[in-house]
Amino acid sequence: MTINKNFIIYTLLSISFLMISPYIFEDYGMRILNNIFIFIILAASYNLINGVTGQFSLEPNGFVAIGAYVTAICLLSEDLKWDLYQLEDPAPWVLALNTSLVPALLLSGVIAAFVAVCLAAPVFRVRGDYLAIVTLGFGFIIKVIAINQPEITNGSIGLNEIPSLINIYWTGGLAILTVIIMLNIVHSKYGRAMKAVRDDEDAASAIGINTFKIKTLAFGTSAFFEGIGGGLLAILLTTISPDLFTFFLTFQLLIIIVLGGLGSMTGAIIGTILVIGGSEWLRFLDGPMNIFGFQTDAHPGLRMVVFSVILILVMLFAREGIMGKKELSDIFKFKGKKK
């Protein structure tokens, strides 16, 4: 693990913010903060395959859906499943599957990673735009399965009454842990190989890098954390349905990592705060406003117009994203010797 003074300081600052956040924010603010932390997990993991490894993949909504459904099925009791499943009776193994929170999240990540590794062989036979189309299809397949397998997912009705077992320390702690793991992967020999694949896959293969192995490793790792993020999202919302995991979710994550800077974990965090937090902060624009004593009418949708204009301006003046490929430690360095 990469441990230096910068790493320790930024980690301590993040933990300190996490500890005092319940005393700063009210319930609504805490819910937004929970959402931001979950999307940091999703964005950081998506950035590993798309930004660091350079594989234009559009699959996150599929793995997030897998994680959400596995977690929900694990946490719902047998009696509650009999009450919730209305289209068909739940499958026997669905009834038998009941775990506590940690095993449920781990199982969500493991199953998502397993599916990713199985998909790697056909998916990485193509590159670039073709890879994007193949992975985009995976997300649609997962949604169709969720709709047409009511004995597992309760079909289009979805699952609700999912126990709300997490708080800000769970989401924030897992977000910090995810970023630490991602940064250590990026700065490891595997991370350097991922960057080599991103910069020139043919050249990387020529110097002896097993590009398929590296891409599969990045794909599986990314899917593992996307599965855990999906599980946290299901618990936070306490209800899920196939419509929650459309391509819009992937598109939202793509905006986040491009805005923050492809390949930068700090950029993924900043992008998440701006996109998830900023869009909520601008919500006041949809309602009536008092501007210097002049009362305006409500303009539903104005928030998204202003938000889109801000995104366009940011991308015009920061073509490689806000952070580019840099991390916060590249800009603000604390003097000290590495341990």
Secondary structure in CASP SS format (residue, H / E / C, confidence):
PFRMAT SS
TARGET T0000
AUTHOR 0000-0000-0000
METHOD secondary structure of the structure
MODEL  1
M C 1.00
T C 1.00
I C 1.00
N C 1.00
K H 1.00
N H 1.00
F H 1.00
I H 1.00
I H 1.00
Y H 1.00
T H 1.00
L H 1.00
L H 1.00
S H 1.00
I H 1.00
S H 1.00
F H 1.00
L H 1.00
M H 1.00
I H 1.00
S H 1.00
P H 1.00
Y H 1.00
I H 1.00
F C 1.00
E C 1.00
D H 1.00
Y H 1.00
G H 1.00
M H 1.00
R H 1.00
I H 1.00
L H 1.00
N H 1.00
N H 1.00
I H 1.00
F H 1.00
I H 1.00
F H 1.00
I H 1.00
I H 1.00
L H 1.00
A H 1.00
A H 1.00
S H 1.00
Y H 1.00
N H 1.00
L H 1.00
I H 1.00
N H 1.00
G H 1.00
V H 1.00
T C 1.00
G C 1.00
Q C 1.00
F C 1.00
S C 1.00
L C 1.00
E C 1.00
P H 1.00
N H 1.00
G H 1.00
F H 1.00
V H 1.00
A H 1.00
I H 1.00
G H 1.00
A H 1.00
Y H 1.00
V H 1.00
T H 1.00
A H 1.00
I H 1.00
C H 1.00
L H 1.00
L C 1.00
S C 1.00
E H 1.00
D H 1.00
L H 1.00
K H 1.00
W H 1.00
D H 1.00
L H 1.00
Y C 1.00
Q C 1.00
L C 1.00
E C 1.00
D C 1.00
P C 1.00
A C 1.00
P H 1.00
W H 1.00
V H 1.00
L H 1.00
A H 1.00
L C 1.00
N C 1.00
T C 1.00
S C 1.00
L H 1.00
V H 1.00
P H 1.00
A H 1.00
L H 1.00
L H 1.00
L H 1.00
S H 1.00
G H 1.00
V H 1.00
I H 1.00
A H 1.00
A H 1.00
F H 1.00
V H 1.00
A H 1.00
V H 1.00
C H 1.00
L H 1.00
A H 1.00
A H 1.00
P H 1.00
V H 1.00
F C 1.00
R C 1.00
V C 1.00
R C 1.00
G H 1.00
D H 1.00
Y H 1.00
L H 1.00
A H 1.00
I H 1.00
V H 1.00
T H 1.00
L H 1.00
G H 1.00
F H 1.00
G H 1.00
F H 1.00
I H 1.00
I H 1.00
K H 1.00
V H 1.00
I H 1.00
A H 1.00
I H 1.00
N H 1.00
Q C 1.00
P H 1.00
E H 1.00
I H 1.00
T H 1.00
N C 1.00
G H 1.00
S H 1.00
I H 1.00
G C 1.00
L E 1.00
N E 1.00
E C 1.00
I C 1.00
P C 1.00
S C 1.00
L C 1.00
I C 1.00
N C 1.00
I H 1.00
Y H 1.00
W H 1.00
T H 1.00
G H 1.00
G H 1.00
L H 1.00
A H 1.00
I H 1.00
L H 1.00
T H 1.00
V H 1.00
I H 1.00
I H 1.00
M H 1.00
L H 1.00
N H 1.00
I H 1.00
V H 1.00
H C 1.00
S C 1.00
K H 1.00
Y H 1.00
G H 1.00
R H 1.00
A H 1.00
M H 1.00
K H 1.00
A H 1.00
V H 1.00
R H 1.00
D H 1.00
D C 1.00
E H 1.00
D H 1.00
A H 1.00
A H 1.00
S H 1.00
A H 1.00
I C 1.00
G C 1.00
I C 1.00
N C 1.00
T H 1.00
F H 1.00
K H 1.00
I H 1.00
K H 1.00
T H 1.00
L H 1.00
A H 1.00
F H 1.00
G H 1.00
T H 1.00
S H 1.00
A H 1.00
F H 1.00
F H 1.00
E H 1.00
G H 1.00
I H 1.00
G H 1.00
G H 1.00
G H 1.00
L H 1.00
L H 1.00
A H 1.00
I H 1.00
L H 1.00
L H 1.00
T C 1.00
T E 1.00
I E 1.00
S C 1.00
P H 1.00
D H 1.00
L H 1.00
F H 1.00
T C 1.00
F H 1.00
F H 1.00
L H 1.00
T H 1.00
F H 1.00
Q H 1.00
L H 1.00
L H 1.00
I H 1.00
I H 1.00
I H 1.00
V H 1.00
L H 1.00
G H 1.00
G C 1.00
L C 1.00
G C 1.00
S C 1.00
M H 1.00
T H 1.00
G H 1.00
A H 1.00
I H 1.00
I H 1.00
G H 1.00
T H 1.00
I H 1.00
L H 1.00
V H 1.00
I H 1.00
G H 1.00
G H 1.00
S H 1.00
E H 1.00
W H 1.00
L H 1.00
R H 1.00
F H 1.00
L H 1.00
D H 1.00
G C 1.00
P C 1.00
M C 1.00
N E 1.00
I E 1.00
F C 1.00
G C 1.00
F E 1.00
Q E 1.00
T C 1.00
D C 1.00
A C 1.00
H C 1.00
P C 1.00
G C 1.00
L H 1.00
R H 1.00
M H 1.00
V H 1.00
V H 1.00
F H 1.00
S H 1.00
V H 1.00
I H 1.00
L H 1.00
I H 1.00
L H 1.00
V H 1.00
M H 1.00
L H 1.00
F H 1.00
A C 1.00
R C 1.00
E C 1.00
G C 1.00
I C 1.00
M C 1.00
G C 1.00
K C 1.00
K C 1.00
E C 1.00
L H 1.00
S H 1.00
D H 1.00
I H 1.00
F C 1.00
K C 1.00
F C 1.00
K C 1.00
G C 1.00
K C 1.00
K C 1.00
K C 1.00
END
